[in-house]
């Protein structure tokens, strides 16, 4: 019996360990309707207010549902109904390795970027089965409709509210500016700007709340990042690294200074040696 209990505890620890090791990507800030969160090594769960979502989690909103996430880098994410995303990469530690890659399998989302995109735009992207969308700044909405979706023609779409985005496919790239939208489908040669914004880009029920909270967060991104860095001791670590590099540089410079001096000293000794040999030869010939 004891052995069976020990084995059960070990099995439980083995399944719980991955959840403890995963990086937190954000927290549920608002939820209406049914939302499913699937994680690696943990049971699937129904989302609840203030639940953490982790790097690697897949989040699915069902019919009539709406979800708003407060992301770890101060950004905000809003998922419309019948939407499925995977937080493929989400690292927000306040250093140069921070990055975000969100895969949108179907549906629609709105993203107001946090410090990851602000510090290094290339570190942030949203990917659909057809395109990758990068940003310069930004508040934008991404949609991917599969064939048969009643909401619109199949393909990937992007609409920009503020900032700019780049929609990239294997066949080309298009830049999307404020109040513009773009679409790509394999039937097209490359992504292209649309003459007008499609009607399916319309506000969700709690859109105003999302806008207000994301704007408040956007004003304090630097403070949020600095606070995280202070808690993790990153500034002290980087200061030590800088000091170490300064010491190493001075040591190298001293060695570099010594080399010319050593060369001169060697040349002087060689000269004196030749002078002694010359005097010796002169005496011998006399």
N, C-alpha and C positions, 0 to 999 in steps of 0.2 A: 504493500500500500504506500509506504514512504517513497519507494522508488518511483511508483506511478505519479505521485504528487510532484516529486522533484522534476520528472520528465515533463509534466504539464507546465510547471513554472518556467522551465527552460524554453519550452516551445512558445509560451506567452511572451517571454523576454525577447526572443528572437523576432517575433512579429512586431513588438512594440518599438524595438531599437531603431528601425528605419525612420519612424515618425519623429522620434526625438532628435535624430541627426539632421532632419530636413530643414532647409532655410525657410523662414517665414517670409512670404511675399506680400501679405496684406491681411486686412480684416474686413469682415462683412459690416458695412456701414448702414445699409438699408436692405430690406428684403420684403417682397410681396409675392405671394404665390409659392409654388414648389420649385426648389432648386437642389440639385444633387451635386455633391462633391465626391469625386473618386480620387483616392491617393494610393501611392505605391506602398504596399506592406501594411496597409491599415484598412479596416472595413469602410465601405461606402457609407456616406452619412447625408442626412438632410441638413442643409445650411440653416444656421440660426444667427441672430444678431450678435455681433462681436466675435463670431467664430474666426479662427485663423485659417488662412489658405496658404499652402506651401508650394515651393518650387516643385514642379512635376505634377501638381494636382490638375485634374480635369474638372471643369465646372460647367454644368448644363442647366439652363433655365427651361422649364416646361411651359406649355401654353398658358398665356395670361400672366406669366411671372415677370418680375423685374428685380434686378440685383445691382447694388452699388458697392464697390470695394474701395476702401482707403488703402492705398498701396504703401509699401514700406519706405519708398523714397519720396513720399509726400504727394505722389500722383493720385489720380482718381480714375476709376474704371466703371462704366455703366453697361450692363448687359440687358438687352431687350429680350422679349420672349422667344422661345425656340432657338436658343443660341447655345453653342458649345465651344468652349475655349480650353486650351491647355497652357498652363504657365510653364512653358518648356524650360526657360532659364529666367531666374529672377534673383539677382544678387545685389543687395543694397546695404553694403557695409560701410559706406562713406569713404571708400578709397578708389584708386584708379582701376580696379578690377570690376567695378560695378557694371552690371549689364542686365538687359531685359529682352526676352524674346517670347512673344505670346502668339500661339497658333490658334487661328480662328477657323474651325472646321465648318461651321455653318452659322447663319444668323447675323446679328448686328450688335455692334458695341460702340461706345463713345469713350475716348481716352483723352484725359488731360495729363500731360506728361509731368513727371517729377524731376528730381535732381539728376537722375541717370542721364536723361536726354539733354538736360541743361549743361551738365559738365562735359558730356561727350556724346554728341548726336549719333555717331556711328554705333554706339553701344545699345541703342534702342531700336526695335523693329517689331512690326506685327506681320505675321505671315499667314496667307491663306493657301489653299491647294493650288492657286494659280499665280499669285504675286507675293512680293515682299514689299512692305511699305516702311520707309525710313522717314525721319522727321527733322525739321529745323524749328525747334521751339515748342509746343504746339497743342492745339485742341482740335481733334479730328474724329471723324466717325468712319468706321470700316464695316462693310457689309459683304457677306458671301452667300449667294443663293445657289442651291443645288438645282438640277433640272426637276421641274414639277413643283417648285415652291411657288405658292400663289402670290407671294409678295412682290415678285418682280422677275425680269428676265435672268436666266442663269449667268453667273459670272461674279467677279470681284469688283467692288466699288469702294471709292474713298471720297469723302467730303471734308473740306477744311473749313473750320470756323475761325481759327487764329493760327498764325505761323504759316509754314509751308510743309508739304510732304513730297516724297518721291515714290511713285509707284513703279516697281521694276518687275518685268517678266523676263523670260529667257530671250524674248525677241525685241525688247526695247524698254525705254524708260520715259515717263512723263512727269513733269513737275506740276503740282497742284497748289494753287494759291488760295487766299481767303475767299470764301463764298463760291468756290469752284468745286466741281466733282469730276471724277474720272472713272472709267470702267475698263476691264479687260476680260476677254473670253478667248479661248484658243482659236475661235473663228476669225478673230481680228488679227491683224498683222502685229500689232503692239498696243500697249495701253494708250488710251486716248481721252482727251478732255471731252466732256459732254456739253452740248449747247445750253443746257439748263439743269438745275439740281432735281433729280427724280423725286416724286411725291412720297416715296416710302421713307425718305429722310425726314421724319417728323418727330417732334418731342415726345418723350415717354411721359407717363403720368407724373413722375417726380423729378422732371427735368430741371425745374427751377431750383429745387433743393440741391441737386447735383452741381449746378453751375455756381451757386453761392458758396458751397462748401469747398469746391475745388479751387475757386478763386482765393478764398481765405488761405488755404494751404499754400497756393502758389506764391503768395506774398512772403511766406516765411521759409521757403525751401533752404536757403543758406543757413538759417538758424537751426532748422531741423537737422541738417547734415552736420553742422559744427557740433551740435549737442551729441549726436551719435558718435562722432569722432572722439569727443572728449571722454565719453563713457567707455569707449574701447581703447583709449590711450594711444590713438593713432598719431596725434600730433607729437607726443613725447617720443614715440618710436621713430618717426620721421626726423625729428630734431637730432636724435642720437645718430641716425644714419647720415645726416648732413654733416654733423660734427666729425664723424668717422672719416667721411670723404675729405673733409678739410685737412684733417691730420695726415691722411694718406697723401694728399696733394703736396703738403708742405714737405713731407718726407721725401717724396719723389723730386721736388724742386731742389732740396738740399743735396740729393745724390747727383742731380744734374749739374749743380754748382761745383761739386767736388771734382767732377771729371775733368773740366778744363784746368783746374788747379793742379790735379794729379798729373795731367799731361805736361804742364809747364815744369813741374818739379822733376818729372822723368827726363824731359829734354835738357833741363839744367844739369842733372847728374851725368847724362850722356856727354854733354859738352865738356864738363869738368874732367870726365874720364878721358876724353880725346886729348884734352890739353895736357894731362899728366903723361899720357902715352907719347905725345909729341915731344915733350921736354926730355923724356927718357931716351927717345931715339936721337935727339940732338946731342945729348951728352955722350951717347955711345959712338956717334960718328966723329966727335971731337977727339 
